[in-house]
Amino acid sequence: MTAAGERTIAVIATREFLEVLVASDSGASSEVRVAAIRLLCRYPLDVDIVTSSVALPTLWTDPRSSRCRAWRSGEA
């Protein structure tokens, strides 16, 4: 079973990866960029995850938590 913090970090990391693919200088093909754009249109933002973490704390961790901040800064 995936812990709430691990799930949150995985979703954030995936969104950031898709954003890199969308960047024009990523080297990704136009088909990959279009697919990434389509996925990002429906992908949750941090504010969506915060709202979900309040309602479902066993499923999500607040992305502003110290664990998520540490992961984003490369400390985790």
C-alpha positions as CSV (number, residue, x, y, z in Angstrom):
1,M,0.0,0.0,0.0
2,T,1.3,3.5,-0.9
3,A,1.5,6.0,1.9
4,A,-0.2,9.4,1.5
5,G,3.1,11.2,1.3
6,E,4.5,8.8,-1.3
7,R,1.4,9.2,-3.4
8,T,1.5,13.0,-3.2
9,I,5.1,13.1,-4.2
10,A,4.6,10.7,-7.1
11,V,1.7,12.9,-8.4
12,I,3.7,16.1,-8.1
13,A,6.8,14.5,-9.7
14,T,4.7,13.2,-12.6
15,R,3.2,16.6,-13.2
16,E,6.6,18.2,-13.2
17,F,7.9,15.6,-15.6
18,L,4.9,16.3,-18.0
19,E,5.7,20.0,-17.7
20,V,9.3,19.3,-18.8
21,L,8.0,17.3,-21.8
22,V,5.8,20.2,-22.8
23,A,8.7,22.7,-22.8
24,S,9.8,23.5,-26.4
25,D,13.5,22.9,-25.6
26,S,12.8,19.4,-24.0
27,G,13.8,17.6,-27.2
28,A,10.5,15.6,-27.1
29,S,8.7,15.0,-30.3
30,S,5.6,17.1,-31.1
31,E,3.4,14.0,-30.5
32,V,4.9,13.6,-27.0
33,R,4.4,17.3,-26.2
34,V,0.8,17.2,-27.4
35,A,0.1,14.1,-25.3
36,A,1.7,15.7,-22.3
37,I,-0.4,18.9,-22.8
38,R,-3.6,16.8,-23.0
39,L,-2.7,15.0,-19.7
40,L,-1.8,18.2,-18.0
41,C,-5.2,19.8,-18.8
42,R,-6.8,17.5,-16.3
43,Y,-3.9,16.9,-13.9
44,P,-4.2,18.1,-10.3
45,L,-2.4,21.3,-9.2
46,D,-1.0,21.7,-5.7
47,V,-4.2,23.6,-4.7
48,D,-6.3,20.5,-5.8
49,I,-4.1,18.2,-3.7
50,V,-4.3,20.5,-0.7
51,T,-8.1,20.4,-0.9
52,S,-8.1,16.7,-1.2
53,S,-5.6,16.3,1.7
54,V,-8.0,18.1,4.0
55,A,-10.9,15.9,2.9
56,L,-8.9,12.6,2.6
57,P,-5.8,12.8,4.8
58,T,-5.2,9.1,4.6
59,L,-4.9,9.4,0.8
60,W,-3.0,12.7,0.3
61,T,-0.4,14.8,2.1
62,D,-0.4,18.6,1.9
63,P,2.2,19.4,-0.8
64,R,3.4,22.3,1.5
65,S,4.4,19.8,4.2
66,S,8.0,19.5,5.2
67,R,8.4,16.1,3.6
68,C,7.2,17.4,0.2
69,R,9.3,20.5,0.5
70,A,12.4,18.4,1.3
71,W,11.7,16.1,-1.7
72,R,11.3,19.1,-4.0
73,S,14.6,20.6,-2.8
74,G,16.4,17.3,-3.3
75,E,16.9,16.6,0.4
76,A,14.7,13.6,0.6
